[in-house]
């Protein structure tokens, strides 16, 4: 059987005494107790040992052949870390003992020395030093972790602010007031640019607060921006955000959203509410309409089960529109009472009757809190109806020099129809040909309507009435995905675009579907089979459809 391996001493003691027998006895005793011990018989020897070996504790005789033990104290105190010192002396004068302590000695023992007593003092000091060093190391580690945490938070805040705020500037008619609970806010409001000319604004409130909540905001902004860049409507954007959140955030997290979409061509505002407090619409006739949440917060339900309901109000009817997160109504005062929906609605009435902006609700909420800390992220956004109408009325096309002509034809067949973004390719051509922005936006909206209808209702034969049902939109999307996977080369989509710099834009979209029979009231119904004919007719100077109903040609005149 192998002998047990002796534990390597982890602490070292230097014995400085000109009594050789005392040194040998003490060194031997300490070695047996698992302490590395070294002896020196003079100050000179001690300094040499200290220059070569790390020492935790020094047993120091005060009367040596080459000087006083206290002469070694400055040398010991200059070491890093400096060793503890037990002074051993035959001098029992109180003044001298006191002087030793004032010079940095940690303990004092009078000769003759009891080895047992001296060991207890050594053991206690070594334990104390070990504990002190452990605390110092932990403190240093804590400071390092705090520094790293501060750097990580600073980086995260920089990324979050740039992602959630700087990408999507808010329109001038939207006033926003917000108060985060911490450095990171789980609330955000943004307006992703849309090439169709529609103005979309989304308010999001992630569950919880702080960095954990703020992280959930990032996929919302990036997804909404990507979808809006394709000209997608607010309902489709919400569906895609839900899909993204359902996949990417933890199961115990979700985000409540409300959104509006201002369409200058139909003169309407579309409102969607998924988990936020009522969106309030103060009408010019004095009525206050409540647009309640009609969907679960996003990130909870599977994409195939998620449904939303959009509602519309004419732009001309709106005086003010208010979206807000529940942090407002849940904020408490020093007595523990919540601001509440009741108080908020009372304040709405007061502000409307006095002709003031609903943005002042935030001031009332903070006054109500009376210095109480903010208990959740708070955001309030107010849309001014007059400012919206003024902005839409000032969308004037600029006059540009003659750039020539564009005659573009594009035909795609089979599965590529579902994957190739033909709309943005055509839009890219128009945007880079110096066409006026307003004209490009109209052309994009019409082309998007024609291409989406040609694909969805012509080639894929989807019934748009599904989208009008509260639970039908998810079914519509699922069917669309299924039928896209079954496309063959007999399925065909053809787009033609002609424009010059002085007269008009002509767009023609033809599909290989069965077509439809145009009726007299199809435009009033916003299009047979969801073809959006009403919107197209309202935006274009002329609209021509072939007899089969699978080809539509429109003309948009230049100003």
Secondary structure by P-SEA (a helix, b strand, c coil): ccccccccccbbbbbbccaaaaaaaaaaaaaaaccbbbbbccaaaaaaaaaccccccccccccccccccccaaaaaaacccbbbbbbbcccccaaaaaaaaaacccccccccccaaaaaaaaaaaaaaaaaaaaaaaaaaaaaaaaaaaaaaaaaaaaaaaaaccccccccccbbbbbccccccccbbbbbccccccbbbbbbbbcccccaaaaaaaaaaaaaaaaaaaacccaaaaaaaaaaaaaccccccccccccbbbbbccccbbbbbbcccccccccccccbbbbbccccccccccccccbbbbbbbbbcccccbbbbbccccccccccccccccaaaaaaaaaaaaaacccccaaaaaaaaaacccccccbbbbbbbbaaaaaaaaaabbbbbbcccbbbbbbbbbccccccccaaaaaaaaaaaaccccaaaaaaaaaaaaaaaaaaacccccccccccccccccaaaaaaaaaaaaaacccccbbbbbbbbccccbbbbbbbccccbbbbcccccccccccccaaaaaaacccbbbbcccccbbbbbbbcc
